[in-house]
């Protein structure tokens, strides 16, 4: 009989699902945010006489930042769960 003070933790398949969903969110949004964030900087370095406005560098962080953070959190949570289950 299982004692009531011991609650079962998350399962390894659930943790793997968290990692997969996190990667599906993190990779595309991270690539898109990175390109939109660093693209103007690269253009300013390649073409020094072009007009460069640093105002546009905040837009990818505001729009894509929460999704990158959420995907990274899911990956971190899944990896942490797997490591915790393997240590038992």
C-alpha positions in Angstrom: 0.0 0.0 0.0 1.3 3.4 -0.9 1.8 6.0 1.8 -0.2 9.2 1.3 2.9 11.4 2.1 4.7 10.2 -1.0 3.2 11.8 -4.1 4.5 10.4 -7.4 6.5 12.9 -9.5 6.2 13.6 -13.2 6.9 10.6 -15.4 9.8 10.4 -17.9 7.5 10.2 -20.9 5.9 13.4 -19.7 9.3 15.1 -19.3 10.3 14.0 -22.8 7.0 15.5 -24.1 7.9 18.8 -22.4 11.3 18.8 -24.1 9.8 18.1 -27.5 7.1 20.7 -27.2 9.7 23.2 -25.8 12.0 22.5 -28.8 9.1 23.0 -31.2 8.5 26.4 -29.7 12.1 27.4 -28.9 13.9 26.7 -32.2 11.7 28.5 -34.7 11.0 31.5 -32.5 14.6 31.7 -31.4 15.8 31.7 -35.0 13.2 34.2 -36.1 13.9 36.5 -33.1 17.7 36.2 -33.6 17.5 37.1 -37.3 15.2 40.0 -36.7 17.3 41.2 -33.7 20.8 40.9 -35.2 19.9 41.5 -38.9 19.9 45.3 -38.6 23.2 45.2 -36.7 24.8 43.1 -39.4 23.4 45.4 -42.1 24.9 48.4 -40.3 28.3 46.7 -40.2 28.2 45.7 -43.8 26.8 48.9 -45.2 28.0 51.7 -42.8 26.2 54.5 -44.8 22.8 52.9 -44.5 20.2 54.3 -42.1 20.2 52.3 -38.9 17.7 52.8 -36.1 18.2 51.0 -32.8 14.4 51.4 -32.1 13.6 48.4 -34.2 15.8 46.1 -32.2 13.3 46.1 -29.3 10.4 44.8 -31.5 11.7 41.2 -31.9 12.3 41.0 -28.1 8.8 42.2 -27.3 7.1 39.9 -29.8 9.3 36.8 -29.8 10.9 37.1 -26.4 8.0 35.5 -24.4 7.8 32.6 -26.7 11.6 32.0 -26.6 11.4 32.2 -22.8 8.5 29.8 -22.7 10.1 27.2 -25.0 13.4 27.5 -23.0 11.5 27.0 -19.7 9.7 23.8 -21.0 13.1 22.4 -22.2 14.7 23.2 -18.8 11.8 21.8 -16.8 11.7 18.5 -18.8 15.5 18.1 -18.5 15.3 18.8 -14.8 12.6 16.3 -14.3 14.5 13.6 -16.2 17.7 14.2 -14.2 15.7 14.1 -10.9 14.1 10.8 -11.9 17.4 9.3 -12.8 19.0 10.3 -9.5 16.4 8.3 -7.5 
